[in-house]
Amino acid sequence: MSDDEHDEEPEGVLLKGEENAAKRIKAERDQRGWSTTTLSDRLNEAGYEMNPSGVWRIENGKRRINLDEAIGFAEVFGVSLSNLVGPPGLAAAGRTMELIDTVVAASAAAQRAQHAYRRATAELTAYLDEHPDIREAADVMVSNAIAESTMKINQEEFGPPPQA
């Protein structure tokens, strides 16, 4: 690799958080019809010191935004920090970033649950290997409890089954 290739910034929307934040700040301010002074006043009221010139300079890439300021902008706009630094095109499409955050959180929760299920199953299997005389009864109990739990969750999610 040449020195020029090492000097280039990595590509990708997730690696341009500061640039994304600057664009998003301007878009959020414009969407609300706020001047840089109004946004500055709201930041100051929220405890994040910023003058109108600072807002303009951040929006126009003339000044870097620090983490505390980014938190302040996110708070004033009522968005998450990851939403503020996400790709502006997605954020402009309404709740896209919020829904993406929700999907990612649900996926992480599902993965944690799957790992917990595997650990619990392995522990039960190991215990039943040591106690083969109760394996059949335990297997029936687990199967019935899982079926009952699945039916309950499905009823909560989709309502009661249709009557035949």
C-alpha positions in Angstrom: 0.0 0.0 0.0 1.3 3.5 -0.8 1.5 6.3 1.7 -1.4 8.0 -0.1 -3.6 5.0 0.5 -2.8 5.1 4.2 -3.7 8.8 4.5 -7.2 8.3 3.0 -10.0 8.2 5.4 -12.0 5.0 5.6 -15.2 5.0 3.5 -18.6 4.2 4.9 -21.5 6.1 6.5 -20.8 4.8 10.0 -17.3 6.2 9.9 -18.3 9.8 9.1 -20.2 10.6 12.3 -18.9 14.1 12.8 -19.7 15.1 9.2 -23.1 13.4 9.6 -23.8 15.3 12.8 -23.0 18.6 11.2 -25.4 17.9 8.3 -28.0 16.6 10.7 -27.7 19.6 13.0 -28.4 22.0 10.1 -31.3 19.9 8.8 -32.9 19.7 12.3 -32.5 23.4 12.8 -33.9 24.2 9.4 -36.8 21.8 9.8 -37.8 23.6 13.0 -37.3 27.0 11.4 -34.8 28.0 14.1 -32.0 30.5 13.6 -28.5 29.7 14.8 -29.3 32.1 17.7 -32.4 30.2 18.6 -30.5 26.9 18.6 -27.7 28.4 20.6 -30.2 29.7 23.1 -31.8 26.3 23.5 -28.4 24.6 23.9 -27.5 27.2 26.6 -30.8 26.7 28.4 -30.1 22.9 28.4 -26.7 23.5 30.0 -24.5 23.2 26.9 -22.7 26.5 26.3 -22.7 27.4 22.6 -22.9 30.7 20.7 -24.6 31.2 17.3 -21.2 31.5 15.6 -20.3 28.1 17.0 -23.5 26.5 15.7 -22.8 28.0 12.2 -19.2 26.9 12.2 -20.1 23.3 13.2 -22.8 23.1 10.6 -20.4 24.3 7.9 -17.5 22.1 8.8 -15.4 25.0 10.1 -15.2 23.7 13.6 -15.2 20.2 15.1 -18.0 19.1 17.5 -17.0 17.6 20.8 -18.8 14.8 22.5 -20.5 17.0 25.1 -21.8 19.3 22.4 -23.1 16.4 20.3 -24.9 15.2 23.4 -26.4 18.7 23.8 -27.6 18.8 20.2 -29.1 15.3 20.5 -30.9 16.4 23.7 -32.2 19.6 22.3 -33.5 17.9 19.1 -34.9 14.9 21.1 -32.9 12.3 19.2 -30.5 9.7 20.4 -26.8 10.3 19.9 -26.4 7.4 17.5 -29.3 8.9 15.5 -27.6 12.4 15.4 -24.4 10.9 14.0 -26.1 8.5 11.7 -26.4 9.0 7.9 -28.4 12.2 7.3 -30.3 10.6 4.4 -31.7 8.0 6.7 -32.5 10.4 9.5 -34.4 12.7 7.0 -36.7 9.8 6.3 -38.5 10.3 9.6 -38.2 7.7 12.2 -35.7 5.5 10.2 -32.8 5.8 12.7 -35.1 5.2 15.7 -36.5 2.1 14.0 -33.0 0.9 13.0 -31.9 1.3 16.7 -35.0 -0.7 17.8 -34.2 -3.5 15.3 -30.5 -3.6 16.4 -31.5 -3.7 20.1 -34.1 -6.5 19.4 -31.5 -8.5 17.5 -29.0 -8.2 20.4 -31.7 -9.2 22.9 -32.6 -12.2 20.7 -28.9 -13.2 20.5 -28.5 -12.9 24.3 -31.7 -15.0 24.8 -30.4 -17.6 22.3 -27.1 -17.9 24.2 -28.9 -18.2 27.5 -31.2 -20.9 26.0 -28.1 -22.9 24.8 -26.4 -22.6 28.2 -29.5 -23.7 30.1 -30.1 -26.6 27.7 -26.4 -27.7 28.0 -26.7 -27.5 31.8 -29.9 -29.5 31.9 -28.5 -32.1 29.5 -25.3 -32.5 31.6 -27.5 -32.9 34.8 -29.7 -35.4 33.1 -26.7 -37.4 31.9 -25.9 -37.8 35.6 -29.5 -38.7 36.4 -30.8 -40.9 33.5 -33.7 -42.2 35.6 -35.5 -38.8 35.4 -34.6 -37.9 31.8 -37.9 -39.0 30.2 -40.0 -37.1 32.8 -37.8 -34.0 32.5 -37.9 -34.1 28.7 -41.7 -34.3 28.8 -41.9 -31.5 31.3 -39.6 -29.2 29.3 -41.5 -29.9 26.1 -44.9 -29.2 27.6 -43.6 -26.0 29.4 -42.1 -24.7 26.1 -45.3 -25.5 24.2 -47.4 -23.7 26.8 -45.1 -20.7 26.9 -45.1 -20.5 23.0 -48.9 -20.6 23.0 -49.1 -17.8 25.6 -46.6 -15.6 23.7 -48.4 -16.2 20.4 -51.8 -15.3 22.0 -50.2 -12.1 23.4 -48.8 -11.2 20.0 -51.6 -12.4 17.7 -54.7 -12.8 19.9 -56.6 -16.0 20.6 -56.7 -18.6 17.9 -59.8 -18.6 15.7 -62.7 -20.8 16.8 -63.4 -23.8 14.6 
